[in-house]
């Protein structure tokens, strides 16, 4: 069981929603929490509410230089959780190149940028913990989620490849794949979202997973089975059900 007390965790994408709720839980468990996002005001409000030690460091994950600047300011850490993400529901017929590019850049490439500034030091120390936040939408193509699902699928593969390389080292890699979480992003959806979770519920799932030595957790458990098993369905069946 992993201990968080006395550890320093950097949460990227923590100004609201799941990131904010996770920061609160880790702080309650005794971790020093560094929270990052673009909004300095929201971050400072969060730090003021944390029950334990914490500080705010702004970051723009779309800017490699700013990612490096933030990492230098954060300093040595025990763990990093990548939660940053943007989302616009969009069918292929309504392709918006700017929105698709931003989803890929923030959700996937931004994660790779942040991993790139923390992983080398962890490998050198042979100690560290990296958690990436995927999505149930990343398992297989879904209608109306072309850009978002693709960006999450890329981040999930990034975690899988890192885990394959690092599983026998002192650097732990984990992947969390949540379903619908009630945030400003899912507020954009105009369809029914089964098993939608409050941010605090999802954060509890994340913390539970982070405390184990398991690589991957997809949740809510029952809802996730549909997505996990659909990978084995033939195309004709999958697209008949999901389209």
C-alpha positions as CSV (number, residue, x, y, z in Angstrom):
1,X,0.0,0.0,0.0
2,X,1.4,3.3,-1.0
3,X,1.8,6.0,1.6
4,X,1.1,9.6,0.7
5,X,1.9,11.3,4.0
6,X,5.1,13.4,3.7
7,X,5.2,12.9,-0.1
8,X,5.2,15.7,-2.6
9,X,2.7,15.4,-5.5
10,X,2.3,17.7,-8.5
11,X,-1.2,17.8,-9.9
12,X,-1.4,19.3,-13.4
13,X,-4.9,20.4,-14.2
14,X,-6.1,20.9,-10.7
15,X,-8.0,24.2,-10.6
16,X,-11.5,22.6,-10.7
17,X,-13.4,19.3,-11.1
18,X,-11.6,16.0,-10.6
19,X,-8.2,17.7,-10.2
20,X,-9.4,19.9,-7.4
21,X,-11.2,17.1,-5.6
22,X,-8.1,14.9,-5.9
23,X,-5.9,17.7,-4.5
24,X,-8.1,17.9,-1.4
25,X,-8.0,14.1,-0.8
26,X,-4.3,13.8,-1.2
27,X,-3.8,16.8,1.1
28,X,-6.1,15.2,3.7
29,X,-3.9,12.1,3.5
30,X,-0.8,14.2,4.4
31,X,0.7,14.8,1.0
32,X,2.2,18.2,0.1
33,X,0.3,19.1,-3.0
34,X,1.5,21.4,-5.8
35,X,-1.5,22.4,-8.0
36,X,-1.1,23.7,-11.5
37,X,-3.3,25.1,-14.2
38,X,-3.5,28.3,-16.2
39,X,-5.7,30.2,-13.7
40,X,-3.6,31.6,-10.9
41,X,-6.6,32.9,-9.0
42,X,-8.4,29.6,-8.9
43,X,-5.2,27.8,-7.9
44,X,-4.6,30.2,-5.0
45,X,-8.2,29.7,-3.8
46,X,-7.7,26.0,-3.8
47,X,-4.4,26.2,-1.9
48,X,-6.2,28.3,0.7
49,X,-8.7,25.5,1.2
50,X,-6.2,22.7,1.4
51,X,-6.0,21.1,4.9
52,X,-2.3,20.5,4.5
53,X,0.8,22.0,2.9
54,X,0.4,23.1,-0.7
55,X,1.3,25.8,-3.2
56,X,0.2,27.0,-6.6
57,X,2.3,27.0,-9.8
58,X,0.7,28.2,-13.0
59,X,1.3,26.2,-16.2
60,X,0.3,26.3,-19.9
61,X,0.8,22.7,-21.0
62,X,0.5,23.8,-24.7
63,X,3.8,25.8,-24.3
64,X,7.0,23.6,-23.9
65,X,9.0,26.5,-22.4
66,X,6.3,27.2,-19.8
67,X,6.1,23.5,-19.0
68,X,9.8,23.5,-18.3
69,X,9.6,26.7,-16.3
70,X,6.8,25.3,-14.1
71,X,8.8,22.0,-13.6
72,X,11.8,24.0,-12.5
73,X,9.6,26.0,-10.0
74,X,8.0,22.9,-8.7
75,X,11.4,21.1,-8.1
76,X,11.9,17.5,-7.0
77,X,8.7,15.6,-6.5
78,X,7.6,12.1,-5.5
79,X,4.7,11.9,-7.9
80,X,2.9,13.7,-10.8
81,X,-0.7,13.3,-11.8
82,X,-1.8,14.6,-15.2
83,X,-5.5,15.7,-15.2
84,X,-5.5,18.6,-17.7
85,X,-8.0,18.3,-20.4
86,X,-10.4,20.2,-22.8
87,X,-13.4,18.9,-24.5
88,X,-15.9,19.8,-27.2
89,X,-18.5,17.3,-28.3
90,X,-18.2,17.1,-32.1
91,X,-19.2,14.8,-34.9
92,X,-17.0,14.2,-37.9
93,X,-19.6,15.9,-40.0
94,X,-19.1,19.1,-37.9
95,X,-15.4,19.0,-37.8
96,X,-13.8,22.0,-36.1
97,X,-10.1,21.9,-36.8
98,X,-9.2,24.3,-34.0
99,X,-11.1,22.4,-31.4
100,X,-9.7,19.0,-32.5
101,X,-6.2,20.4,-32.5
102,X,-6.6,21.8,-29.0
103,X,-8.0,18.6,-27.6
104,X,-5.1,16.6,-29.0
105,X,-2.6,19.2,-27.9
106,X,-3.8,19.6,-24.3
107,X,-5.1,16.2,-23.5
108,X,-2.4,14.1,-25.1
109,X,0.7,16.1,-26.2
110,X,0.4,18.3,-23.1
111,X,0.7,15.1,-21.0
112,X,3.7,14.0,-22.9
113,X,5.3,17.4,-22.4
114,X,4.9,17.2,-18.6
115,X,6.0,13.6,-18.5
116,X,9.1,14.7,-20.4
117,X,10.1,17.2,-17.7
118,X,9.6,14.9,-14.7
119,X,10.5,11.4,-15.9
120,X,14.2,11.7,-16.5
121,X,14.9,12.8,-12.9
122,X,12.7,9.9,-11.6
123,X,14.6,7.4,-13.8
124,X,17.9,8.8,-12.6
125,X,16.8,8.4,-8.9
126,X,15.0,5.1,-9.7
127,X,12.1,6.4,-7.7
128,X,8.9,8.2,-8.6
129,X,5.2,7.9,-9.4
130,X,3.4,9.0,-12.6
131,X,-0.4,8.8,-13.0
132,X,-2.1,9.7,-16.3
133,X,-5.8,10.2,-16.6
134,X,-7.4,8.5,-19.6
135,X,-11.1,7.9,-20.3
136,X,-13.5,5.2,-21.0
137,X,-14.0,7.0,-24.4
138,X,-10.4,6.0,-25.3
139,X,-11.0,2.3,-25.6
140,X,-12.7,2.4,-29.0
141,X,-14.2,5.0,-31.4
142,X,-17.4,6.7,-30.3
143,X,-19.8,8.9,-32.2
144,X,-19.5,12.6,-31.4
145,X,-16.2,12.2,-29.6
146,X,-13.7,12.0,-32.5
147,X,-11.1,14.5,-31.2
148,X,-11.6,13.8,-27.5
149,X,-11.6,10.1,-27.7
150,X,-8.5,10.1,-30.0
151,X,-6.6,12.4,-27.6
152,X,-7.4,10.1,-24.6
153,X,-6.5,7.0,-26.5
154,X,-3.1,8.5,-27.2
155,X,-2.6,9.3,-23.5
156,X,-3.6,5.8,-22.6
157,X,-1.1,4.3,-25.0
158,X,1.5,6.6,-23.6
159,X,0.9,5.2,-20.1
160,X,0.9,1.6,-21.4
161,X,4.2,2.0,-23.2
162,X,5.8,3.7,-20.2
163,X,4.5,0.9,-17.9
164,X,6.0,-1.7,-20.2
165,X,9.4,0.0,-20.0
166,X,9.4,0.9,-16.3
167,X,7.5,-1.9,-14.6
168,X,10.6,-3.5,-13.2
169,X,12.2,-0.3,-12.0
170,X,11.5,2.1,-9.1
171,X,9.4,4.4,-11.2
172,X,5.7,3.4,-10.9
173,X,3.3,4.3,-13.8
174,X,-0.5,4.1,-13.4
175,X,-3.5,4.8,-15.6
176,X,-6.9,5.8,-14.5
177,X,-9.8,5.7,-17.0
178,X,-13.0,7.4,-15.6
179,X,-16.4,7.5,-17.2
180,X,-18.6,10.6,-17.0
181,X,-17.7,13.1,-14.3
182,X,-20.0,16.1,-13.6
183,X,-17.8,19.1,-14.5
184,X,-18.0,22.1,-16.8
185,X,-16.8,19.8,-19.6
186,X,-19.6,17.3,-19.4
187,X,-22.1,20.2,-18.9
188,X,-21.6,20.7,-22.7
189,X,-23.2,17.3,-23.4
190,X,-26.9,17.3,-24.4
191,X,-27.3,13.5,-24.0
192,X,-27.9,11.2,-21.1
193,X,-24.7,10.2,-19.3
194,X,-25.1,6.9,-17.5
195,X,-23.4,6.5,-14.1
196,X,-22.2,10.1,-14.1
197,X,-20.0,10.7,-11.0
198,X,-19.4,13.7,-8.8
199,X,-15.8,14.9,-8.8
200,X,-15.4,13.7,-5.2
201,X,-16.6,10.2,-6.1
202,X,-14.1,10.0,-9.0
203,X,-11.3,11.4,-6.8
204,X,-12.0,8.6,-4.3
205,X,-11.6,6.0,-7.0
206,X,-8.4,7.7,-8.1
207,X,-6.8,7.8,-4.7
208,X,-7.8,4.1,-4.0
209,X,-6.1,3.1,-7.3
210,X,-3.0,5.3,-6.6
211,X,-2.6,3.5,-3.3
212,X,-2.2,0.1,-5.0
213,X,0.5,-1.5,-7.1
214,X,-2.0,-2.1,-10.0
215,X,-1.3,-0.4,-13.3
216,X,-4.8,0.4,-14.6
217,X,-8.2,1.1,-13.2
218,X,-11.4,1.9,-15.3
219,X,-14.4,3.1,-13.4
220,X,-17.3,3.1,-12.6
221,X,-16.7,-0.7,-12.6
222,X,-20.0,-1.9,-14.0
223,X,-20.1,0.8,-16.7
224,X,-16.5,0.3,-17.6
225,X,-17.1,-3.4,-18.5
226,X,-19.1,-2.4,-21.5
227,X,-16.2,-0.4,-22.9
228,X,-13.5,-2.9,-22.0
229,X,-15.3,-5.9,-23.4
230,X,-16.4,-4.0,-26.5
231,X,-12.8,-4.2,-27.7
232,X,-13.4,-7.8,-28.5
233,X,-16.6,-7.3,-30.4
234,X,-16.6,-7.5,-34.2
235,X,-17.0,-4.2,-36.0
236,X,-20.5,-4.9,-37.2
237,X,-21.8,-5.5,-33.7
238,X,-19.8,-2.7,-32.0
239,X,-20.9,0.1,-34.5
240,X,-24.5,-1.2,-34.5
241,X,-24.7,-0.8,-30.7
242,X,-22.6,2.4,-30.3
243,X,-23.6,4.4,-33.4
